[in-house]
Amino acid sequence: MGGKEQDFINEAFDTNWIAPLGPNVNGFESDIQEYNNVDQCAVLTTGTAAIHLALVLKGVGSGDQVLCSTFTFSATVNAISYQKAIPVFIDSEKETWNMCPVALRKAIEDRILQGSKPKACLVVHLYGMPSKMDELLSICKEFDIPIIEDSAEALGATYKGKKMGTFGQLGIYSFNGNKIITTSGGGALVSNNEDYIKEARFLATQARDPAPHYQHSKVGYNYRMSNIVAGIGRGQMIVLDKWIEKRRTINTWYKEILKSYPFISFLAEPNNDYFSNHWLTCILVENNPKDITRETIRLGLLSENIEARPLWKPMHQQPIFKDHPSYLNGVSDYLFEKGLCLPSGSNMTRDQKLRISECLNKILG
Ligand SMILES: *Cc1c(COP(=O)(O)O)cnc(C)c1O
């Protein structure tokens, strides 16, 4: 926490705004709009709810196909499943680890050949790294397929100076406990199209028609963020850039302490067009004469009670999703085999960092 969160919560209690609406909800939404330079925002219960509503707004329904990064967290794909739609998995490219433009084009052309055009393209900016937006936007424009950005991990990251989440017709952020800022749980849907966000607010509050009694002509959801939770969000927005700076410093620090091991490489910005929030520092442990693997490092750290995790297991490898169509090139499988997320919390102390670096040098030495 940054310090001001409690003040916003106290204000909500003092003024009795204990509801899924109120001044903190409005304030948090305008903070997000201003920070990302986007016209409209609705804060919601979770990032998953935001993805779900984005798909509903784009009319994705039963049997529709949705192009989706295979290298992601399951929440992205679960939202597609809520609509009984079919995810079409697209593999990664090696530079940003995000959706591969070559695989995307192949998938779209093949799906059209087989009789139906995908309804939307869900692009994920994993670990805070921006995707190759110029290429992805131009392919989707060519085929008239709307882009929805899953920016759950990429709040504050930019591509050519523009914030991730604001390139597509709709974008989402997550404020879950593990993200770069948190409201304990929460999410946001953003767009430059006012109609989408108006409709999102309507659907997120049980789709109540304008009438004195309760009347409904659409299926609604209870997805609106509470005014208490939004108070935490307002406090967190004050420190967001500071937290990003800390994550980026941690990333630079890891590069420094691991620079003498040529078999370790980093997920890194390809050039100055890309600005990652470096939510997590991720490495690849490639072949080396000492046969040190990702698992050697993970287990070595674990024996010192330091947790590191493998990268996200690709969705086409998941038991629940494995039978869906996929357009693969081997990249995400390779990343999953060789990759590791290192401890990256914004609140890591000097002592903790020292312990990590000593432990890494012992394992690798
Ligand atoms: C965390 C996350 C989500 C889901 O957000 P919640 O707020 O936890 O529902 C979706 N996509 C990705 C890539 C995530 O990391």
The ligand as an ORCA input file, in Angstrom:
! r2SCAN-3c Opt
* xyz 0 1
  C      -4.715    -11.678    -13.435
  C      -5.042    -11.885    -14.868
  C      -6.355    -11.894    -15.338
  C      -7.552    -11.889    -14.439
  O      -7.681    -10.828    -13.597
  P      -8.492    -10.998    -12.219
  O      -8.635     -9.607    -11.727
  O      -7.642    -11.848    -11.321
  O      -9.806    -11.639    -12.542
  C      -6.574    -12.013    -16.696
  N      -5.552    -12.117    -17.551
  C      -4.282    -12.138    -17.151
  C      -3.201    -12.240    -18.168
  C      -3.982    -12.043    -15.788
  O      -2.701    -12.097    -15.384
*
